Protein backbone atom coordinates (compact mmCIF):
# COMPACT_ATOMS: atom_id res chain seq x y z
CA UNK A 1 0.00 0.00 0.00
CA UNK A 2 1.73 3.13 -1.24
CA UNK A 3 -0.10 5.38 1.22
CA UNK A 4 0.32 3.07 4.23
CA UNK A 5 1.66 4.79 7.34
CA UNK A 6 1.39 1.75 9.62
CA UNK A 7 2.00 -1.89 8.84
CA UNK A 8 1.53 -4.61 11.44
CA UNK A 9 2.42 -8.09 10.19
CA UNK A 10 1.96 -11.35 12.13
CA UNK A 11 2.43 -9.59 15.47
CA UNK A 12 2.08 -11.76 18.58
CA UNK A 13 2.61 -10.97 22.25
CA UNK A 14 2.61 -13.46 25.09
CA UNK A 15 2.35 -12.70 28.79
CA UNK A 16 3.09 -15.91 30.66
CA UNK A 17 0.56 -18.45 29.41
CA UNK A 18 -1.72 -15.82 27.87
CA UNK A 19 -1.50 -14.83 24.21
CA UNK A 20 -2.50 -11.14 24.19
CA UNK A 21 -1.86 -10.79 20.44
CA UNK A 22 -2.06 -13.76 18.13
CA UNK A 23 -0.69 -13.17 14.66
CA UNK A 24 -2.26 -9.74 14.16
CA UNK A 25 -1.85 -8.15 10.72
CA UNK A 26 -3.28 -4.71 9.94
CA UNK A 27 -2.45 -2.12 7.28
CA UNK A 28 -3.31 1.52 8.03
CA UNK A 29 -3.47 4.16 5.31
CA UNK A 30 -2.70 7.84 5.72
CA UNK A 31 -5.67 9.82 6.99
CA UNK A 32 -7.76 6.93 8.31
CA UNK A 33 -9.66 7.07 11.60
CA UNK A 34 -9.87 3.55 12.99
CA UNK A 35 -11.63 2.26 16.08
CA UNK A 36 -10.17 -0.76 17.85
CA UNK A 37 -12.93 -2.56 19.70
CA UNK A 38 -13.28 -5.82 21.58
CA UNK A 39 -13.90 -7.13 25.09
CA UNK A 40 -11.49 -6.46 27.94
CA UNK A 41 -8.33 -8.51 27.48
CA UNK A 42 -8.78 -8.80 23.72
CA UNK A 43 -5.42 -7.14 22.99
CA UNK A 44 -6.42 -3.58 22.04
CA UNK A 45 -4.08 -1.73 24.41
CA UNK A 46 -1.32 -4.28 23.82
CA UNK A 47 -1.50 -3.56 20.10
CA UNK A 48 -1.26 0.23 20.54
CA UNK A 49 1.66 -0.10 22.97
CA UNK A 50 3.43 -2.39 20.51
CA UNK A 51 2.93 0.05 17.62
CA UNK A 52 4.55 2.83 19.68
CA UNK A 53 7.32 0.48 20.92
CA UNK A 54 6.30 0.91 24.54
CA UNK A 55 6.62 -2.88 24.65
CA UNK A 56 8.14 -5.53 22.43
CA UNK A 57 6.27 -8.16 20.49
CA UNK A 58 7.37 -11.80 20.60
CA UNK A 59 10.36 -12.92 18.61
CA UNK A 60 9.57 -14.58 15.31
CA UNK A 61 7.94 -13.39 12.12
CA UNK A 62 6.16 -10.40 13.66
CA UNK A 63 7.03 -6.97 12.34
CA UNK A 64 5.71 -3.44 12.85
CA UNK A 65 6.57 -0.52 10.56
CA UNK A 66 5.62 3.15 10.64
CA UNK A 67 6.18 5.50 7.69
CA UNK A 68 7.98 2.66 5.90
CA UNK A 69 10.59 2.29 8.65
CA UNK A 70 10.83 -0.59 11.14
CA UNK A 71 9.54 0.06 14.67
CA UNK A 72 10.31 -3.46 15.81
CA UNK A 73 10.84 -6.91 14.38
CA UNK A 74 11.68 -10.34 15.74
CA UNK A 75 11.10 -9.13 19.29
CA UNK A 76 13.57 -6.25 19.07
CA UNK A 77 12.98 -2.49 19.03
CA UNK A 78 14.56 -0.63 16.11
CA UNK A 79 17.64 1.46 16.90
CA UNK A 80 15.94 4.33 15.06
CA UNK A 81 12.73 4.20 17.07
CA UNK A 82 13.20 7.57 18.82
CA UNK A 83 13.10 9.38 15.48
CA UNK A 84 9.99 7.46 14.42
CA UNK A 85 8.26 8.16 17.75
CA UNK A 86 8.49 11.91 17.21
CA UNK A 87 5.79 11.47 14.55
CA UNK A 88 3.52 9.28 16.69
CA UNK A 89 1.44 10.88 19.42
CA UNK A 90 0.08 8.68 22.21
CA UNK A 91 -3.04 9.64 24.19
CA UNK A 92 -3.36 7.65 27.43
CA UNK A 93 -6.55 6.81 29.28
CA UNK A 94 -5.30 8.63 32.38
CA UNK A 95 -4.03 11.67 30.42
CA UNK A 96 -0.34 11.24 31.41
CA UNK A 97 0.09 14.93 32.22
CA UNK A 98 2.49 16.14 34.92
CA UNK A 99 0.03 17.33 37.54
CA UNK A 100 2.23 19.91 39.24
CA UNK A 101 3.08 21.64 35.96
CA UNK A 102 0.86 24.12 34.18
CA UNK A 103 -1.29 23.03 31.28
CA UNK A 104 0.82 25.21 28.98
CA UNK A 105 4.04 23.49 30.07
CA UNK A 106 2.53 20.04 29.61
CA UNK A 107 1.49 20.93 26.08
CA UNK A 108 4.86 22.55 25.30
CA UNK A 109 6.56 19.29 26.29
CA UNK A 110 5.37 17.95 22.98
CA UNK A 111 8.24 19.85 21.34
CA UNK A 112 10.99 18.04 23.27
CA UNK A 113 11.81 15.88 20.27
CA UNK A 114 12.87 18.99 18.35
CA UNK A 115 14.59 21.15 20.98
CA UNK A 116 17.41 20.54 23.44
CA UNK A 117 16.57 18.61 26.61
CA UNK A 118 18.20 21.24 28.80
CA UNK A 119 16.20 23.95 27.10
CA UNK A 120 13.02 22.04 27.82
CA UNK A 121 14.07 21.24 31.39
CA UNK A 122 14.60 24.94 32.07
CA UNK A 123 11.33 25.88 30.40
CA UNK A 124 13.17 28.13 27.96
CA UNK A 125 10.66 27.48 25.21
CA UNK A 126 11.45 28.96 21.80
CA UNK A 127 8.92 31.34 20.31
CA UNK A 128 7.76 28.67 17.86
CA UNK A 129 6.87 26.31 20.72
CA UNK A 130 5.03 29.03 22.66
CA UNK A 131 2.99 29.97 19.61
CA UNK A 132 2.24 26.34 18.75
CA UNK A 133 1.23 25.50 22.33
CA UNK A 134 -1.22 28.37 22.62
CA UNK A 135 -2.65 27.66 19.17
CA UNK A 136 -3.17 24.00 20.09
CA UNK A 137 -4.82 24.93 23.38
CA UNK A 138 -7.12 27.33 21.54
CA UNK A 139 -8.12 24.64 19.07
CA UNK A 140 -9.02 22.37 21.98
CA UNK A 141 -11.04 25.16 23.62
CA UNK A 142 -8.90 25.29 26.77
CA UNK A 143 -6.56 28.24 26.19
CA UNK A 144 -8.06 30.05 29.20
CA UNK A 145 -6.59 27.34 31.46
CA UNK A 146 -3.03 27.55 30.09
CA UNK A 147 -1.53 28.81 33.38
CA UNK A 148 -3.46 26.40 35.60
CA UNK A 149 -1.86 23.33 37.17
CA UNK A 150 -2.86 20.24 35.24
CA UNK A 151 -4.06 18.36 38.32
CA UNK A 152 -6.66 21.05 39.03
CA UNK A 153 -8.40 20.54 35.68
CA UNK A 154 -11.29 18.23 34.88
CA UNK A 155 -10.64 14.92 33.19
CA UNK A 156 -12.01 16.17 29.89
CA UNK A 157 -9.82 19.29 30.01
CA UNK A 158 -6.75 17.20 30.77
CA UNK A 159 -7.48 14.81 27.91
CA UNK A 160 -7.89 17.70 25.46
CA UNK A 161 -4.57 18.99 26.83
CA UNK A 162 -3.01 15.65 25.93
CA UNK A 163 -4.36 16.00 22.40
CA UNK A 164 -2.96 19.55 22.22
CA UNK A 165 0.43 18.14 23.25
CA UNK A 166 0.31 15.74 20.29
CA UNK A 167 -0.37 18.73 18.02
CA UNK A 168 2.70 20.55 19.34
CA UNK A 169 4.63 17.32 18.80
CA UNK A 170 3.59 17.59 15.13
CA UNK A 171 2.46 13.98 15.23
CA UNK A 172 1.23 12.46 11.98
CA UNK A 173 -0.32 9.46 13.74
CA UNK A 174 -2.32 9.67 16.96
CA UNK A 175 -2.78 6.50 19.00
CA UNK A 176 -5.46 6.97 21.65
CA UNK A 177 -5.86 4.23 24.26
CA UNK A 178 -9.34 4.39 25.82
CA UNK A 179 -9.24 8.22 25.82
CA UNK A 180 -12.84 8.58 27.02
CA UNK A 181 -13.13 5.63 29.40
CA UNK A 182 -12.98 7.77 32.56
CA UNK A 183 -14.94 10.77 31.24
CA UNK A 184 -18.55 11.83 31.60
CA UNK A 185 -20.65 11.65 28.39
CA UNK A 186 -20.32 15.35 27.52
CA UNK A 187 -16.54 15.39 28.00
CA UNK A 188 -16.23 12.11 26.12
CA UNK A 189 -18.11 13.54 23.16
CA UNK A 190 -15.86 16.61 23.09
CA UNK A 191 -12.73 14.46 23.08
CA UNK A 192 -14.04 12.24 20.29
CA UNK A 193 -15.10 15.28 18.27
CA UNK A 194 -11.64 16.79 18.74
CA UNK A 195 -9.99 13.63 17.42
CA UNK A 196 -12.36 13.48 14.46
CA UNK A 197 -11.71 17.16 13.66
CA UNK A 198 -7.95 16.56 13.60
CA UNK A 199 -8.53 13.59 11.34
CA UNK A 200 -10.81 15.46 8.92
CA UNK A 201 -9.17 18.89 8.92
CA UNK A 202 -5.50 18.05 9.49
CA UNK A 203 -5.42 14.66 7.82
CA UNK A 204 -3.99 12.99 10.91
CA UNK A 205 -4.19 9.22 11.06
CA UNK A 206 -6.04 8.24 14.24
CA UNK A 207 -6.30 4.81 15.85
CA UNK A 208 -8.43 4.78 18.99
CA UNK A 209 -9.35 1.92 21.32
CA UNK A 210 -12.90 2.13 22.64
CA UNK A 211 -15.18 0.17 24.92
CA UNK A 212 -18.10 2.32 23.75
CA UNK A 213 -19.14 0.62 20.52
CA UNK A 214 -21.63 3.38 19.72
CA UNK A 215 -18.74 5.89 19.68
CA UNK A 216 -16.78 3.63 17.34
CA UNK A 217 -19.72 3.47 14.93
CA UNK A 218 -20.44 7.20 15.17
CA UNK A 219 -16.96 8.70 14.86
CA UNK A 220 -14.84 6.19 12.94
CA UNK A 221 -15.10 5.06 9.33
CA UNK A 222 -13.22 1.80 9.86
CA UNK A 223 -13.48 -0.66 12.74
CA UNK A 224 -11.02 -3.38 13.70
CA UNK A 225 -12.38 -5.84 16.25
CA UNK A 226 -10.14 -8.07 18.35
CA UNK A 227 -11.16 -11.14 20.28
CA UNK A 228 -8.69 -13.27 22.24
CA UNK A 229 -5.81 -11.52 20.48
CA UNK A 230 -7.07 -12.17 16.94
CA UNK A 231 -8.61 -9.84 14.37
CA UNK A 232 -12.21 -11.00 13.90
CA UNK A 233 -13.48 -8.01 11.92
CA UNK A 234 -11.72 -5.38 9.83
CA UNK A 235 -13.90 -3.22 7.65
CA UNK A 236 -16.22 -0.23 7.42
CA UNK A 237 -18.17 0.75 10.51
CA UNK A 238 -21.34 0.56 8.45
CA UNK A 239 -20.64 -3.10 7.72
CA UNK A 240 -20.50 -4.19 11.37
CA UNK A 241 -23.76 -5.96 12.05
CA UNK A 242 -25.65 -6.72 15.22
CA UNK A 243 -24.92 -10.44 14.99
CA UNK A 244 -21.18 -9.83 14.64
CA UNK A 245 -21.10 -7.56 17.70
CA UNK A 246 -22.95 -10.17 19.72
CA UNK A 247 -20.44 -12.80 18.61
CA UNK A 248 -17.51 -10.54 19.58
CA UNK A 249 -18.79 -9.55 23.01
CA UNK A 250 -21.10 -12.40 23.92
CA UNK A 251 -24.89 -12.67 24.34
CA UNK A 252 -24.99 -10.33 27.35
CA UNK A 253 -23.71 -7.50 25.16
CA UNK A 254 -26.84 -7.48 23.02
CA UNK A 255 -29.11 -6.68 25.94
CA UNK A 256 -26.84 -3.93 27.29
CA UNK A 257 -25.93 -2.26 24.00
CA UNK A 258 -29.29 -2.26 22.27
CA UNK A 259 -31.07 -1.05 25.42
CA UNK A 260 -28.63 1.80 26.10
CA UNK A 261 -28.01 3.01 22.54
CA UNK A 262 -30.50 5.65 21.32
CA UNK A 263 -32.59 4.39 18.42
C-alpha positions in Angstrom: 0.0 0.0 0.0 1.7 3.1 -1.2 -0.1 5.4 1.2 0.3 3.1 4.2 1.7 4.8 7.3 1.4 1.7 9.6 2.0 -1.9 8.8 1.5 -4.6 11.4 2.4 -8.1 10.2 2.0 -11.4 12.1 2.4 -9.6 15.5 2.1 -11.8 18.6 2.6 -11.0 22.2 2.6 -13.5 25.1 2.3 -12.7 28.8 3.1 -15.9 30.7 0.6 -18.4 29.4 -1.7 -15.8 27.9 -1.5 -14.8 24.2 -2.5 -11.1 24.2 -1.9 -10.8 20.4 -2.1 -13.8 18.1 -0.7 -13.2 14.7 -2.3 -9.7 14.2 -1.8 -8.2 10.7 -3.3 -4.7 9.9 -2.5 -2.1 7.3 -3.3 1.5 8.0 -3.5 4.2 5.3 -2.7 7.8 5.7 -5.7 9.8 7.0 -7.8 6.9 8.3 -9.7 7.1 11.6 -9.9 3.6 13.0 -11.6 2.3 16.1 -10.2 -0.8 17.8 -12.9 -2.6 19.7 -13.3 -5.8 21.6 -13.9 -7.1 25.1 -11.5 -6.5 27.9 -8.3 -8.5 27.5 -8.8 -8.8 23.7 -5.4 -7.1 23.0 -6.4 -3.6 22.0 -4.1 -1.7 24.4 -1.3 -4.3 23.8 -1.5 -3.6 20.1 -1.3 0.2 20.5 1.7 -0.1 23.0 3.4 -2.4 20.5 2.9 0.0 17.6 4.6 2.8 19.7 7.3 0.5 20.9 6.3 0.9 24.5 6.6 -2.9 24.6 8.1 -5.5 22.4 6.3 -8.2 20.5 7.4 -11.8 20.6 10.4 -12.9 18.6 9.6 -14.6 15.3 7.9 -13.4 12.1 6.2 -10.4 13.7 7.0 -7.0 12.3 5.7 -3.4 12.9 6.6 -0.5 10.6 5.6 3.2 10.6 6.2 5.5 7.7 8.0 2.7 5.9 10.6 2.3 8.7 10.8 -0.6 11.1 9.5 0.1 14.7 10.3 -3.5 15.8 10.8 -6.9 14.4 11.7 -10.3 15.7 11.1 -9.1 19.3 13.6 -6.2 19.1 13.0 -2.5 19.0 14.6 -0.6 16.1 17.6 1.5 16.9 15.9 4.3 15.1 12.7 4.2 17.1 13.2 7.6 18.8 13.1 9.4 15.5 10.0 7.5 14.4 8.3 8.2 17.7 8.5 11.9 17.2 5.8 11.5 14.5 3.5 9.3 16.7 1.4 10.9 19.4 0.1 8.7 22.2 -3.0 9.6 24.2 -3.4 7.7 27.4 -6.5 6.8 29.3 -5.3 8.6 32.4 -4.0 11.7 30.4 -0.3 11.2 31.4 0.1 14.9 32.2 2.5 16.1 34.9 0.0 17.3 37.5 2.2 19.9 39.2 3.1 21.6 36.0 0.9 24.1 34.2 -1.3 23.0 31.3 0.8 25.2 29.0 4.0 23.5 30.1 2.5 20.0 29.6 1.5 20.9 26.1 4.9 22.6 25.3 6.6 19.3 26.3 5.4 17.9 23.0 8.2 19.9 21.3 11.0 18.0 23.3 11.8 15.9 20.3 12.9 19.0 18.3 14.6 21.2 21.0 17.4 20.5 23.4 16.6 18.6 26.6 18.2 21.2 28.8 16.2 24.0 27.1 13.0 22.0 27.8 14.1 21.2 31.4 14.6 24.9 32.1 11.3 25.9 30.4 13.2 28.1 28.0 10.7 27.5 25.2 11.4 29.0 21.8 8.9 31.3 20.3 7.8 28.7 17.9 6.9 26.3 20.7 5.0 29.0 22.7 3.0 30.0 19.6 2.2 26.3 18.7 1.2 25.5 22.3 -1.2 28.4 22.6 -2.6 27.7 19.2 -3.2 24.0 20.1 -4.8 24.9 23.4 -7.1 27.3 21.5 -8.1 24.6 19.1 -9.0 22.4 22.0 -11.0 25.2 23.6 -8.9 25.3 26.8 -6.6 28.2 26.2 -8.1 30.1 29.2 -6.6 27.3 31.5 -3.0 27.6 30.1 -1.5 28.8 33.4 -3.5 26.4 35.6 -1.9 23.3 37.2 -2.9 20.2 35.2 -4.1 18.4 38.3 -6.7 21.0 39.0 -8.4 20.5 35.7 -11.3 18.2 34.9 -10.6 14.9 33.2 -12.0 16.2 29.9 -9.8 19.3 30.0 -6.7 17.2 30.8 -7.5 14.8 27.9 -7.9 17.7 25.5 -4.6 19.0 26.8 -3.0 15.7 25.9 -4.4 16.0 22.4 -3.0 19.5 22.2 0.4 18.1 23.2 0.3 15.7 20.3 -0.4 18.7 18.0 2.7 20.5 19.3 4.6 17.3 18.8 3.6 17.6 15.1 2.5 14.0 15.2 1.2 12.5 12.0 -0.3 9.5 13.7 -2.3 9.7 17.0 -2.8 6.5 19.0 -5.5 7.0 21.7 -5.9 4.2 24.3 -9.3 4.4 25.8 -9.2 8.2 25.8 -12.8 8.6 27.0 -13.1 5.6 29.4 -13.0 7.8 32.6 -14.9 10.8 31.2 -18.6 11.8 31.6 -20.7 11.6 28.4 -20.3 15.3 27.5 -16.5 15.4 28.0 -16.2 12.1 26.1 -18.1 13.5 23.2 -15.9 16.6 23.1 -12.7 14.5 23.1 -14.0 12.2 20.3 -15.1 15.3 18.3 -11.6 16.8 18.7 -10.0 13.6 17.4 -12.4 13.5 14.5 -11.7 17.2 13.7 -8.0 16.6 13.6 -8.5 13.6 11.3 -10.8 15.5 8.9 -9.2 18.9 8.9 -5.5 18.1 9.5 -5.4 14.7 7.8 -4.0 13.0 10.9 -4.2 9.2 11.1 -6.0 8.2 14.2 -6.3 4.8 15.8 -8.4 4.8 19.0 -9.4 1.9 21.3 -12.9 2.1 22.6 -15.2 0.2 24.9 -18.1 2.3 23.7 -19.1 0.6 20.5 -21.6 3.4 19.7 -18.7 5.9 19.7 -16.8 3.6 17.3 -19.7 3.5 14.9 -20.4 7.2 15.2 -17.0 8.7 14.9 -14.8 6.2 12.9 -15.1 5.1 9.3 -13.2 1.8 9.9 -13.5 -0.7 12.7 -11.0 -3.4 13.7 -12.4 -5.8 16.3 -10.1 -8.1 18.3 -11.2 -11.1 20.3 -8.7 -13.3 22.2 -5.8 -11.5 20.5 -7.1 -12.2 16.9 -8.6 -9.8 14.4 -12.2 -11.0 13.9 -13.5 -8.0 11.9 -11.7 -5.4 9.8 -13.9 -3.2 7.7 -16.2 -0.2 7.4 -18.2 0.8 10.5 -21.3 0.6 8.5 -20.6 -3.1 7.7 -20.5 -4.2 11.4 -23.8 -6.0 12.0 -25.6 -6.7 15.2 -24.9 -10.4 15.0 -21.2 -9.8 14.6 -21.1 -7.6 17.7 -23.0 -10.2 19.7 -20.4 -12.8 18.6 -17.5 -10.5 19.6 -18.8 -9.5 23.0 -21.1 -12.4 23.9 -24.9 -12.7 24.3 -25.0 -10.3 27.4 -23.7 -7.5 25.2 -26.8 -7.5 23.0 -29.1 -6.7 25.9 -26.8 -3.9 27.3 -25.9 -2.3 24.0 -29.3 -2.3 22.3 -31.1 -1.1 25.4 -28.6 1.8 26.1 -28.0 3.0 22.5 -30.5 5.6 21.3 -32.6 4.4 18.4 
